[in-house]
């Protein structure tokens, strides 16, 4: 059986956005009540606090809804060719970016303390990791697949072939996107190492990597590939949406293209 494949992973990601939206909305409500009864000299600071909390609540509430719908991956504005986020994205979506950056940084540092590297060579020449994979300081990647919508790419300048498939955390690529990534990796791996990453190197990136190594002829099925990858990076997991996408990919595209 494939471990870590329950809906809990998807539901947990949704709760992360929804809970932050709800908590900051409640805090904004408290600030509004305080503002209504505050002395004149306190109104400016309380008004600013209310605005910031409401802003964070709204931004994460919208993301929570889009995540549930599996829509709107382009709304954050990441450029799929350069891997960069425009300035307007940080201004408009700062209430989403700030907490997301902080959470991912803390999560990554805690992972390193517990023996989870920023990226793992799960098979010779095949690396699976999170958004801080550039910390490996490898001078060259033959190919990089970036599954994030929420972070700028850090390996772009050291990779020959870059592919960005913008996915919300916990949401897999479509079967067609999986095939595009798998084809690119199967081609690029002949010239060097491959980096496939999402935010934490657990779900989105694993979904693509197991398809890619099947396409490269290293395994017959994505299930076999997943079991092999899990032995090298035990924190990987596939939720039900990811498994469904892989099953559809295998049915539609088969082992060879």
Backbone bond lengths (Angstrom), bond angles and torsions (degrees), N, CA, C in turn:
res aa  C-N    CA-C-N  psi(-1)  N-CA   C-N-CA  omega(-1)  CA-C   N-CA-C  phi
1 X - - - 1.462 - - 1.514 109.89 -
2 X 1.322 116.26 148.76 1.462 121.05 178.65 1.509 108.92 -85.47
3 X 1.333 116.87 122.98 1.449 121.13 -177.75 1.513 110.78 -80.01
4 X 1.337 115.86 156.56 1.451 120.44 173.81 1.500 113.63 66.01
5 X 1.352 117.25 31.76 1.454 119.44 -172.77 1.519 113.09 -110.32
6 X 1.310 119.60 13.92 1.452 122.23 -177.59 1.516 111.50 -77.31
7 X 1.319 114.35 169.67 1.456 119.43 176.99 1.521 112.14 -69.57
8 X 1.343 116.77 -9.59 1.458 119.89 -177.27 1.509 113.74 -55.34
9 X 1.343 116.62 -36.32 1.464 120.10 -178.40 1.517 110.87 -63.19
10 X 1.346 116.45 -47.07 1.463 120.06 179.37 1.516 110.72 -65.64
11 X 1.338 116.36 -45.31 1.454 120.20 -178.04 1.521 110.45 -62.88
12 X 1.351 116.28 -37.07 1.453 119.88 179.77 1.515 112.50 -64.83
13 X 1.339 116.53 -39.72 1.464 120.13 178.11 1.523 110.39 -64.95
14 X 1.326 116.37 -43.78 1.462 120.58 178.35 1.528 110.19 -59.90
15 X 1.328 116.49 -43.73 1.465 120.70 -179.70 1.530 111.65 -63.24
16 X 1.337 116.20 -32.04 1.462 119.66 178.86 1.520 110.49 -59.68
17 X 1.328 116.35 -46.67 1.462 120.72 179.30 1.534 111.57 -72.10
18 X 1.337 115.67 -45.60 1.461 119.83 -177.03 1.528 111.38 -65.50
19 X 1.335 116.50 -40.87 1.467 119.94 -178.91 1.527 110.80 -66.16
20 X 1.333 116.68 -42.49 1.463 119.54 178.63 1.521 110.03 -62.44
21 X 1.324 116.98 -40.82 1.459 120.71 178.12 1.522 110.96 -63.04
22 X 1.322 116.10 -45.09 1.457 120.11 -178.73 1.521 113.05 -67.18
23 X 1.314 116.59 -42.92 1.464 120.31 -178.90 1.523 111.80 -65.78
24 X 1.321 116.36 -42.45 1.462 118.70 179.88 1.533 111.22 -71.94
25 X 1.337 116.75 -29.66 1.467 119.62 174.85 1.525 110.31 -65.76
26 X 1.333 115.98 -42.28 1.462 120.13 178.18 1.527 110.81 -64.06
27 X 1.331 115.59 -41.49 1.463 119.53 178.50 1.519 110.89 -65.63
28 X 1.336 116.61 -38.25 1.463 120.10 177.84 1.524 110.51 -64.27
29 X 1.331 115.74 -38.95 1.468 119.19 177.07 1.504 111.65 -61.69
30 X 1.329 116.66 -40.63 1.465 120.78 177.45 1.512 111.79 -64.09
31 X 1.330 115.40 -40.78 1.460 119.81 178.42 1.529 111.41 -65.25
32 X 1.323 115.74 -37.52 1.464 119.72 179.16 1.530 111.17 -64.45
33 X 1.324 115.30 -41.46 1.469 119.54 178.85 1.529 110.02 -64.34
34 X 1.335 115.29 -42.23 1.471 119.66 178.78 1.520 110.93 -64.90
35 X 1.330 115.03 -40.02 1.466 120.98 179.55 1.528 110.69 -60.73
36 X 1.335 115.64 -41.03 1.468 120.28 -177.65 1.519 112.68 -64.79
37 X 1.334 115.67 -24.71 1.475 119.46 -177.31 1.524 112.70 -112.35
38 X 1.333 117.18 6.95 1.461 120.93 -174.26 1.524 111.90 -83.15
39 X 1.311 113.72 160.41 1.457 120.04 173.99 1.519 109.14 -71.87
40 X 1.315 116.57 158.09 1.460 121.83 -174.92 1.525 112.67 -56.76
41 X 1.348 117.82 -38.06 1.460 120.18 -176.46 1.539 112.29 -71.36
42 X 1.315 117.81 -14.78 1.454 120.94 -179.50 1.531 112.42 -97.85
43 X 1.311 116.39 -9.42 1.460 119.28 -171.79 1.527 113.19 -64.05
44 X 1.322 118.13 -38.49 1.465 120.98 -176.72 1.525 111.68 -62.73
45 X 1.341 116.73 -49.71 1.466 119.91 -178.46 1.526 111.47 -67.05
46 X 1.328 116.76 -38.19 1.457 119.99 178.74 1.532 111.02 -68.30
47 X 1.334 115.68 -38.05 1.464 119.02 178.06 1.508 111.65 -63.71
48 X 1.345 116.97 -40.10 1.458 120.90 178.76 1.528 110.48 -65.79
49 X 1.320 117.44 -42.30 1.461 121.53 178.46 1.518 110.99 -61.28
50 X 1.327 116.01 -42.44 1.461 120.32 178.74 1.529 110.44 -61.76
51 X 1.322 116.20 -45.39 1.464 120.53 -179.28 1.529 111.19 -60.81
52 X 1.332 118.12 -46.23 1.453 121.63 -177.96 1.526 111.67 -64.30
53 X 1.320 116.24 -42.94 1.462 119.86 179.78 1.529 111.27 -66.05
54 X 1.336 116.00 -42.12 1.467 119.85 178.40 1.531 110.75 -64.55
55 X 1.323 116.28 -37.00 1.470 122.42 178.85 1.527 110.86 -63.20
56 X 1.341 117.39 -46.90 1.463 121.67 178.32 1.526 110.27 -63.48
57 X 1.318 116.44 -41.65 1.462 121.27 179.69 1.525 111.32 -61.36
58 X 1.330 116.50 -46.97 1.456 120.82 -178.47 1.533 111.40 -64.45
59 X 1.338 116.37 -45.96 1.468 120.37 -177.69 1.525 111.26 -60.24
60 X 1.322 117.15 -46.96 1.464 120.15 -177.58 1.526 111.99 -75.76
61 X 1.327 116.86 -27.40 1.452 119.70 174.12 1.517 111.74 -65.21
62 X 1.327 116.34 -42.91 1.463 120.78 177.80 1.526 110.27 -62.86
63 X 1.341 116.96 -44.47 1.462 120.71 179.66 1.531 110.57 -62.99
64 X 1.326 117.21 -39.97 1.466 120.71 178.78 1.528 110.76 -60.00
65 X 1.321 116.67 -42.76 1.469 120.98 179.32 1.529 110.70 -65.95
66 X 1.329 116.37 -45.83 1.462 120.21 179.95 1.529 111.19 -64.85
67 X 1.323 116.26 -36.55 1.459 120.34 176.76 1.524 110.27 -61.11
68 X 1.324 116.43 -46.10 1.457 121.03 179.68 1.518 111.29 -60.05
69 X 1.325 115.51 -39.08 1.464 121.31 -178.61 1.530 112.95 -82.02
70 X 1.346 116.48 -10.68 1.465 122.76 -174.04 1.527 110.66 54.75
71 X 1.317 114.97 45.56 1.460 122.07 -178.40 1.535 109.21 -133.02
72 X 1.326 114.89 169.15 1.458 121.02 169.44 1.505 116.36 74.93
73 X 1.342 118.57 23.67 1.469 120.06 -179.53 1.525 112.91 -63.10
74 X 1.337 116.74 -21.14 1.463 119.09 -178.17 1.526 112.68 -87.04
75 X 1.323 117.60 -8.73 1.461 120.95 -171.89 1.531 112.24 -67.21
76 X 1.330 116.99 -23.92 1.468 120.91 179.69 1.523 111.06 -74.04
77 X 1.336 117.10 -22.26 1.461 120.23 172.87 1.507 116.92 93.53
78 X 1.333 118.85 10.10 1.461 119.51 -179.23 1.523 110.45 -65.13
79 X 1.331 116.35 135.07 1.455 122.07 179.38 1.531 109.08 -83.19
80 X 1.333 118.90 114.59 1.471 120.28 -175.66 1.525 114.03 -69.71
81 X 1.321 117.52 -15.45 1.459 120.20 179.14 1.524 111.97 -87.38
82 X 1.318 116.54 -39.07 1.465 120.29 -177.60 1.524 112.90 -100.76
83 X 1.330 116.63 -19.59 1.454 120.38 -176.47 1.516 113.90 76.72
84 X 1.329 117.30 10.24 1.461 120.86 -176.47 1.530 111.50 -97.34
85 X 1.324 114.13 154.46 1.458 121.63 173.26 1.518 108.30 -104.73
86 X 1.329 118.49 130.88 1.468 120.85 -179.13 1.532 111.66 -73.60
87 X 1.313 115.45 159.65 1.455 120.87 -179.89 1.522 111.76 -57.27
88 X 1.351 116.85 -39.13 1.458 119.24 -177.34 1.525 111.76 -62.58
89 X 1.335 117.05 -27.05 1.462 120.07 178.94 1.529 110.86 -66.74
90 X 1.326 115.87 -41.95 1.469 119.47 178.96 1.527 111.29 -67.04
91 X 1.338 116.42 -31.53 1.465 120.28 179.15 1.529 110.38 -76.29
92 X 1.317 116.46 -50.65 1.458 120.99 -176.76 1.522 112.55 -71.43
93 X 1.331 116.34 -38.26 1.462 121.36 -175.35 1.519 112.78 -112.56
94 X 1.312 117.09 24.06 1.460 120.25 179.97 1.522 113.33 -57.93
95 X 1.326 116.67 -32.77 1.456 120.40 178.71 1.511 112.54 -66.32
96 X 1.320 117.20 -21.36 1.472 122.80 174.00 1.520 110.73 -92.44
97 X 1.324 117.15 -45.68 1.460 121.16 -176.79 1.528 112.52 -61.69
98 X 1.325 117.20 -46.18 1.462 120.38 -175.45 1.520 113.08 -56.95
99 X 1.330 118.88 -58.22 1.461 120.20 178.69 1.523 113.28 -61.61
100 X 1.338 116.96 -35.45 1.462 120.24 -178.89 1.522 111.17 -67.41
101 X 1.335 117.14 -44.11 1.458 121.00 177.25 1.525 110.26 -60.68
102 X 1.337 116.57 -46.40 1.460 121.11 -177.41 1.523 110.97 -64.06
103 X 1.324 116.87 -46.47 1.463 121.24 -179.56 1.524 110.86 -60.00
104 X 1.340 116.60 -45.25 1.463 120.44 -177.33 1.521 111.40 -67.27
105 X 1.319 117.07 -38.44 1.460 120.68 177.74 1.527 110.76 -62.76
106 X 1.319 116.30 -48.53 1.470 120.39 -179.63 1.530 110.30 -63.85
107 X 1.330 116.15 -44.12 1.465 121.06 179.66 1.524 110.96 -60.14
108 X 1.323 117.17 -41.43 1.461 121.54 -179.99 1.524 111.17 -66.50
109 X 1.325 116.62 -45.11 1.467 120.32 -179.21 1.522 111.47 -65.28
110 X 1.316 117.29 -40.23 1.464 120.27 176.57 1.524 110.50 -65.02
111 X 1.335 116.06 -38.64 1.459 119.84 177.82 1.523 111.40 -61.68
112 X 1.328 116.90 -43.16 1.463 120.18 179.67 1.526 111.33 -61.94
113 X 1.324 116.75 -36.45 1.469 120.09 178.37 1.520 111.94 -66.84
114 X 1.338 115.75 -23.13 1.463 120.35 179.89 1.526 112.01 -105.22
115 X 1.330 115.75 20.68 1.456 120.26 173.06 1.510 116.40 84.47
116 X 1.345 117.33 16.71 1.463 120.56 178.15 1.532 107.95 -103.10
117 X 1.321 118.70 106.93 1.471 120.28 -177.88 1.521 111.84 -72.00
118 X 1.322 116.26 165.70 1.462 120.31 178.95 1.519 111.18 -63.37
119 X 1.325 116.74 -26.49 1.465 122.23 175.34 1.517 108.19 -156.79
120 X 1.323 115.33 151.68 1.465 121.48 -177.14 1.515 109.97 -127.76
121 X 1.323 116.54 136.17 1.458 120.16 173.22 1.532 107.17 -80.78
122 X 1.317 116.54 91.68 1.467 121.32 -172.58 1.527 112.47 -77.69
123 X 1.317 116.03 -23.34 1.461 123.91 172.83 1.523 105.81 -144.73
124 X 1.321 119.34 156.38 1.466 119.77 -178.65 1.528 112.31 -54.22
125 X 1.332 115.04 116.38 1.458 120.93 178.92 1.522 114.68 85.48
126 X 1.320 117.82 -1.43 1.472 121.78 -178.75 1.524 108.99 -116.78
127 X 1.330 115.90 115.35 1.456 122.35 -176.61 1.526 110.71 -111.04
128 X 1.319 115.37 135.96 1.459 122.95 179.90 1.525 108.25 -124.29
129 X 1.337 117.20 126.54 1.459 117.52 -177.09 1.510 114.20 -163.67
130 X 1.337 113.84 -165.70 1.448 121.73 -179.08 1.513 111.76 -105.94
131 X 1.323 115.65 -166.42 1.465 120.38 -172.64 1.525 112.85 -69.99
132 X 1.335 118.06 -14.72 1.464 120.35 179.92 1.530 112.20 -97.26
133 X 1.324 117.17 23.89 1.454 120.80 179.51 1.516 113.69 -59.20
134 X 1.318 117.23 -23.60 1.466 120.59 178.65 1.522 112.00 -63.46
135 X 1.343 117.22 -17.98 1.459 120.44 178.45 1.526 112.21 -66.36
136 X 1.326 116.89 -12.96 1.468 119.72 174.70 1.524 111.40 -67.29
137 X 1.346 115.05 -21.54 1.476 121.66 179.13 1.528 112.78 59.77
138 X 1.322 116.24 34.06 1.465 118.66 174.47 1.531 108.42 -74.47
139 X 1.316 117.38 133.31 1.474 119.57 -176.03 1.519 114.55 -74.68
140 X 1.344 117.03 -15.50 1.462 118.16 -174.94 1.523 111.33 -154.59
141 X 1.345 114.73 136.06 1.460 122.34 171.08 1.518 107.56 -123.26
142 X 1.317 116.46 134.69 1.459 118.93 176.04 1.529 110.43 -72.81
143 X 1.325 115.23 -30.44 1.460 119.70 178.11 1.511 111.39 -156.75
144 X 1.323 116.88 145.09 1.461 122.89 176.76 1.521 108.64 -132.90
145 X 1.327 115.69 127.71 1.459 121.49 173.12 1.525 107.19 -111.76
146 X 1.314 115.03 121.53 1.466 123.72 -176.51 1.528 107.86 -110.43
147 X 1.335 116.71 117.53 1.464 121.00 -176.58 1.519 113.16 -99.17
148 X 1.322 118.34 10.48 1.463 119.87 -175.29 1.524 112.28 -95.72
149 X 1.299 114.20 147.23 1.460 122.16 170.03 1.523 109.49 -104.27
150 X 1.351 115.77 -16.92 1.456 121.24 -166.55 1.528 114.80 -102.90
151 X 1.349 118.53 -6.00 1.459 120.27 -176.50 1.528 111.85 -131.76
152 X 1.323 117.26 148.47 1.464 119.82 172.68 1.524 109.46 -74.29
153 X 1.318 116.19 149.12 1.468 120.63 -178.13 1.523 111.11 -79.53
154 X 1.350 116.08 135.06 1.455 121.15 -178.47 1.533 113.40 -105.01
155 X 1.329 117.01 -11.60 1.471 120.13 -178.49 1.531 112.74 -103.18
156 X 1.318 116.47 2.35 1.463 119.87 -173.26 1.532 112.46 -58.06
157 X 1.319 117.51 -41.78 1.462 120.72 -174.91 1.522 113.39 -73.27
158 X 1.323 117.68 -11.79 1.467 120.10 -178.96 1.530 112.09 -114.98
159 X 1.318 116.99 15.61 1.464 120.21 -178.70 1.521 111.79 -119.77
160 X 1.324 115.54 144.16 1.468 120.61 179.10 1.520 111.54 -77.94
161 X 1.331 116.05 -43.48 1.459 121.48 -177.77 1.526 108.90 -125.75
162 X 1.324 115.80 119.34 1.460 121.11 -177.46 1.522 109.75 -117.73
163 X 1.329 115.51 132.29 1.459 121.63 177.33 1.522 108.62 -132.56
164 X 1.326 115.87 123.08 1.465 121.24 176.21 1.528 108.77 -109.71
165 X 1.326 115.56 118.14 1.458 121.96 173.05 1.519 106.09 -110.65
166 X 1.316 115.70 107.22 1.465 120.20 -172.49 1.528 110.76 -78.14
167 X 1.340 115.23 113.88 1.468 122.03 -178.72 1.522 109.58 -133.42
168 X 1.317 116.12 138.39 1.465 119.00 170.38 1.523 109.12 -63.51
169 X 1.318 116.63 152.52 1.457 122.03 176.77 1.533 109.15 -56.12
170 X 1.336 116.68 126.44 1.460 120.68 179.81 1.513 115.08 90.57
171 X 1.338 116.87 -8.74 1.469 121.28 -179.21 1.527 108.84 -105.94
172 X 1.343 118.71 125.58 1.463 120.57 -176.44 1.523 112.66 -82.09
173 X 1.323 117.06 163.10 1.464 120.73 170.44 1.531 109.98 -66.28
174 X 1.305 116.77 162.06 1.464 121.48 174.21 1.529 109.04 -73.30
175 X 1.336 118.16 163.43 1.469 119.30 175.69 1.524 112.77 -55.06
176 X 1.328 117.63 -38.95 1.466 120.29 178.91 1.524 110.99 -65.33
177 X 1.325 117.16 -40.18 1.464 120.61 177.88 1.529 110.86 -67.92
178 X 1.327 117.00 -37.38 1.458 120.44 176.21 1.529 110.53 -60.60
179 X 1.322 116.24 -42.48 1.455 119.75 179.74 1.531 111.25 -66.30
180 X 1.317 116.97 -40.33 1.464 120.10 177.91 1.533 110.61 -59.77
181 X 1.327 115.93 -45.93 1.464 120.34 179.85 1.523 111.18 -66.75
182 X 1.326 116.19 -42.36 1.459 120.29 -179.19 1.521 111.41 -62.57
183 X 1.328 116.70 -41.85 1.463 120.83 178.81 1.527 110.91 -63.67
184 X 1.319 115.93 -44.08 1.466 119.46 -179.88 1.529 110.91 -62.20
185 X 1.318 116.87 -44.62 1.465 120.88 -178.13 1.528 111.37 -67.66
186 X 1.329 116.62 -40.99 1.464 120.11 179.77 1.520 111.28 -62.46
187 X 1.322 116.33 -31.99 1.459 121.08 177.14 1.529 110.92 -76.77
188 X 1.331 115.96 -47.65 1.464 120.54 -174.13 1.521 113.23 -70.52
189 X 1.338 117.62 -29.80 1.467 119.53 -175.58 1.525 112.49 -63.85
190 X 1.322 117.58 -16.98 1.461 121.09 177.69 1.522 111.84 -70.75
191 X 1.341 116.12 -16.28 1.464 120.23 -176.52 1.523 113.89 -112.94
192 X 1.342 117.05 0.44 1.455 118.08 179.54 1.516 112.16 158.15
193 X 1.332 115.58 -165.77 1.458 122.11 -175.50 1.526 111.91 -77.03
194 X 1.325 114.20 151.71 1.459 122.62 179.68 1.524 109.70 -115.39
195 X 1.322 116.59 134.29 1.469 122.38 173.24 1.529 108.34 -113.37
196 X 1.323 115.83 124.26 1.459 121.40 174.24 1.527 106.63 -122.82
197 X 1.327 115.55 121.03 1.465 117.27 -174.14 1.525 112.24 -142.31
198 X 1.332 113.77 155.39 1.466 121.58 170.09 1.526 105.84 -125.20
199 X 1.314 118.82 -136.23 1.461 119.53 179.61 1.522 111.72 -85.12
200 X 1.347 116.05 -41.70 1.463 120.44 -173.68 1.521 114.12 -121.94
201 X 1.334 117.80 -5.96 1.453 119.76 -179.88 1.514 113.17 73.07
202 X 1.331 114.98 42.47 1.458 119.20 -177.65 1.527 112.99 -125.39
203 X 1.337 117.74 -56.58 1.453 120.44 -171.17 1.514 116.30 -108.84
204 X 1.343 116.37 -67.26 1.460 119.99 -176.66 1.526 111.80 -57.06
205 X 1.329 115.59 -46.04 1.461 119.94 -177.99 1.528 111.43 -67.43
206 X 1.316 116.76 -36.87 1.458 120.43 178.46 1.523 110.69 -63.59
207 X 1.330 116.26 -40.13 1.460 121.18 179.33 1.526 110.93 -56.84
208 X 1.321 116.20 -45.69 1.459 120.19 -179.72 1.526 111.54 -71.88
209 X 1.319 117.15 -41.68 1.461 118.94 -175.38 1.524 112.00 -62.99
210 X 1.329 118.24 -41.96 1.464 118.67 -177.57 1.528 111.28 -67.51
211 X 1.343 116.46 -32.15 1.463 118.89 174.78 1.525 110.45 -69.47
212 X 1.324 116.01 -40.02 1.470 120.37 -176.77 1.524 112.32 -65.72
213 X 1.330 117.00 -40.82 1.475 118.09 -178.31 1.521 111.23 -73.74
214 X 1.330 117.52 -25.99 1.468 119.70 171.39 1.528 109.45 -67.52
215 X 1.339 115.76 -45.89 1.467 119.69 179.06 1.528 111.17 -61.96
216 X 1.334 116.95 -32.71 1.466 121.07 179.61 1.526 112.25 -78.07
217 X 1.342 117.01 -4.09 1.453 120.65 176.81 1.511 115.44 86.88
218 X 1.344 117.79 13.93 1.456 120.73 -178.05 1.525 112.49 -85.29
219 X 1.332 117.15 -22.82 1.462 122.00 178.63 1.523 108.78 -142.39
220 X 1.319 114.66 158.47 1.462 119.66 178.23 1.515 112.85 -84.57
221 X 1.326 117.26 -32.17 1.462 121.49 -177.76 1.518 110.48 -135.86
222 X 1.332 115.47 156.57 1.468 118.69 177.91 1.527 110.81 -68.47
223 X 1.328 117.48 -27.64 1.477 119.71 177.72 1.528 111.01 -64.27
224 X 1.330 116.11 -42.94 1.462 119.70 177.02 1.529 110.55 -63.32
225 X 1.315 115.88 -42.00 1.464 120.46 179.70 1.525 110.94 -62.67
226 X 1.329 116.52 -41.59 1.461 119.82 -179.20 1.530 111.15 -62.17
227 X 1.319 116.72 -43.54 1.471 119.71 -179.99 1.525 111.14 -61.72
228 X 1.325 116.86 -38.29 1.461 120.50 178.69 1.526 111.13 -68.44
229 X 1.324 116.62 -41.81 1.465 121.47 179.87 1.521 110.92 -64.81
230 X 1.315 116.78 -39.91 1.465 121.50 -177.91 1.528 112.29 -63.58
231 X 1.329 116.06 -29.70 1.467 118.99 177.64 1.527 111.62 -66.84
232 X 1.326 116.43 -30.18 1.469 120.71 -179.20 1.530 112.61 -90.35
233 X 1.337 116.16 -32.76 1.469 120.68 179.60 1.529 107.27 -133.87
234 X 1.321 117.25 86.36 1.469 122.01 -171.38 1.529 114.87 -60.93
235 X 1.331 118.42 -18.06 1.466 120.01 -176.68 1.522 113.22 -80.07
236 X 1.338 118.18 -6.66 1.464 119.00 -178.33 1.522 110.46 -65.99
237 X 1.328 115.16 152.14 1.458 120.08 179.14 1.526 109.13 -156.04
238 X 1.313 114.55 154.19 1.458 120.97 176.83 1.523 108.29 -127.41
239 X 1.326 116.77 118.86 1.456 118.95 177.13 1.533 109.24 -80.71
240 X 1.309 116.46 176.88 1.466 119.96 -173.89 1.524 112.46 -63.43
241 X 1.336 117.92 -34.11 1.463 120.01 178.45 1.527 110.86 -67.79
242 X 1.315 116.70 -37.29 1.462 120.74 178.64 1.516 110.99 -67.95
243 X 1.337 117.21 -43.39 1.459 120.53 178.32 1.529 111.17 -63.86
244 X 1.332 115.19 -38.41 1.461 119.29 178.65 1.527 110.99 -64.23
245 X 1.346 116.76 -42.40 1.464 121.15 178.94 1.527 110.73 -62.58
246 X 1.332 116.47 -41.11 1.462 120.03 179.65 1.529 111.76 -67.97
247 X 1.317 116.49 -39.14 1.464 120.31 178.49 1.525 110.62 -63.95
248 X 1.335 116.22 -42.69 1.464 120.36 177.60 1.525 110.50 -65.83
249 X 1.329 116.46 -39.75 1.471 120.06 177.76 1.529 110.38 -60.57
250 X 1.328 116.71 -46.05 1.464 120.72 -179.23 1.528 111.31 -63.14
251 X 1.336 116.10 -37.32 1.465 120.53 179.91 1.526 111.51 -70.52
252 X 1.333 116.16 -43.05 1.467 120.74 -174.53 1.529 113.21 -77.83
253 X 1.342 115.79 -34.34 1.459 118.75 -172.63 1.523 114.38 -112.19
254 X 1.340 116.24 -17.75 1.461 118.86 178.59 1.513 111.92 66.77
255 X 1.317 116.25 -175.09 1.457 120.44 -177.95 1.527 112.19 -72.77
256 X 1.308 117.28 -34.06 1.465 120.21 -177.78 1.508 109.50 -122.50
257 X 1.316 116.04 152.56 1.479 121.29 -179.59 1.515 109.08 -115.27
